Amino acid sequence: MQDEYLQGETAAKGITDIADLTPIQPGLYLRQGDITTLKCDAIVNAANSGMTGCYIPDHRCIDNAIHTYAGVELRLALRKSSSDQSAWLRISDWFCIACPMLQLNKRKQRHDARIV
């Protein structure tokens, strides 16, 4: 039921195929829009340290967009595999989003940065 609903929502938003875009240089595309509707080899997200997405309801961040439209299975799969704290990259099934592969890069914590 969830998969049908999310796939329908994604289709209703419209899928953007990378083949229809013009690269700014060979292999490099620049596009502003909903990353969950992009049909390409993979999308990349700078994930939180747990690599399980944002947990703030209705927060309009990329983590929530990806984890919401991929479906609950993405969070479950990443939680199951999150025991490897040294991992900087995980590749998972696409679940309910338009691209076949999702790459999550764990954000590196910067302890030397100071925000004023």
C-alpha positions as CSV (number, residue, x, y, z in Angstrom):
1,M,0.0,0.0,0.0
2,Q,2.8,2.5,0.9
3,D,4.8,1.7,-2.2
4,E,1.8,2.3,-4.5
5,Y,1.0,5.6,-2.7
6,L,4.5,6.9,-2.8
7,Q,5.2,5.9,-6.4
8,G,1.9,7.6,-7.4
9,E,2.8,10.8,-5.5
10,T,6.2,10.8,-7.2
11,A,4.7,10.2,-10.7
12,A,2.2,13.0,-10.0
13,K,5.0,15.4,-9.3
14,G,6.6,14.5,-12.6
15,I,9.8,12.5,-13.3
16,T,12.8,14.4,-14.7
17,D,15.0,12.1,-16.8
18,I,18.6,13.1,-16.9
19,A,18.6,12.2,-20.6
20,D,16.4,15.3,-21.1
21,L,18.9,17.6,-19.4
22,T,21.8,19.4,-20.9
23,P,25.1,18.9,-19.1
24,I,27.1,22.0,-18.1
25,Q,30.2,20.0,-19.0
26,P,30.5,16.3,-19.9
27,G,29.0,14.2,-17.1
28,L,28.1,17.2,-14.9
29,Y,24.5,18.4,-14.6
30,L,23.1,21.3,-12.7
31,R,19.4,21.3,-11.9
32,Q,17.2,22.9,-9.3
33,G,14.2,20.8,-8.3
34,D,12.9,17.9,-6.3
35,I,15.7,15.3,-6.0
36,T,13.2,12.5,-5.4
37,T,11.8,12.9,-8.9
38,L,15.2,12.7,-10.7
39,K,15.6,9.6,-12.9
40,C,19.4,9.1,-13.1
41,D,22.0,6.5,-12.0
42,A,22.1,7.8,-8.4
43,I,21.4,10.7,-6.1
44,V,23.7,11.8,-3.4
45,N,22.8,13.1,0.1
46,A,25.0,14.4,2.8
47,A,23.4,12.4,5.5
48,N,23.3,12.9,9.3
49,S,25.7,10.9,11.5
50,G,23.3,8.0,12.0
51,M,22.6,8.0,8.2
52,T,18.9,7.4,9.0
53,G,17.5,10.8,8.0
54,C,16.0,13.8,9.7
55,Y,13.5,13.0,12.5
56,I,11.9,16.5,12.7
57,P,8.3,16.2,11.4
58,D,7.5,18.4,8.5
59,H,11.1,19.7,8.4
60,R,11.7,20.8,4.8
61,C,15.2,19.3,4.5
62,I,16.7,17.0,1.8
63,D,17.0,14.2,4.4
64,N,13.2,14.2,5.0
65,A,12.4,14.5,1.3
66,I,14.5,11.5,0.4
67,H,13.5,9.3,3.4
68,T,9.8,10.2,3.1
69,Y,9.5,9.5,-0.6
70,A,11.8,6.4,-0.5
71,G,9.5,4.8,2.1
72,V,10.0,3.5,5.6
73,E,12.1,0.6,4.3
74,L,15.0,3.0,3.6
75,R,15.2,4.1,7.2
76,L,14.9,0.5,8.4
77,A,17.7,-0.7,6.1
78,L,20.0,2.1,7.1
79,R,19.3,1.6,10.8
80,K,20.1,-2.1,10.4
81,S,23.4,-1.4,8.7
82,S,24.4,1.6,10.8
83,S,26.6,-0.4,13.2
84,D,29.6,0.4,10.9
85,Q,30.4,3.8,12.3
86,S,33.4,4.2,9.9
87,A,31.3,4.0,6.8
88,W,31.2,7.2,4.7
89,L,29.2,5.8,1.9
90,R,26.2,3.5,1.8
91,I,24.4,2.4,-1.3
92,S,20.8,1.2,-1.0
93,D,18.0,0.1,-3.2
94,W,15.9,3.0,-4.6
95,F,12.8,1.8,-2.8
96,C,10.1,4.3,-4.0
97,I,12.1,7.2,-5.5
98,A,12.8,7.6,-9.3
99,C,16.6,6.7,-9.4
100,P,17.8,3.1,-8.9
101,M,20.5,3.9,-6.4
102,L,20.9,6.2,-3.4
103,Q,24.3,7.2,-2.1
104,L,24.4,8.6,1.4
105,N,27.6,10.3,2.5
106,K,28.0,10.8,6.2
107,R,28.7,14.4,7.0
108,K,32.1,14.9,8.6
109,Q,31.8,16.6,11.9
110,R,33.9,19.8,12.2
111,H,34.9,20.6,15.7
112,D,37.3,23.4,14.7
113,A,34.6,25.5,13.1
114,R,33.1,28.4,15.0
115,I,29.8,30.1,14.2
116,V,29.6,33.7,15.3
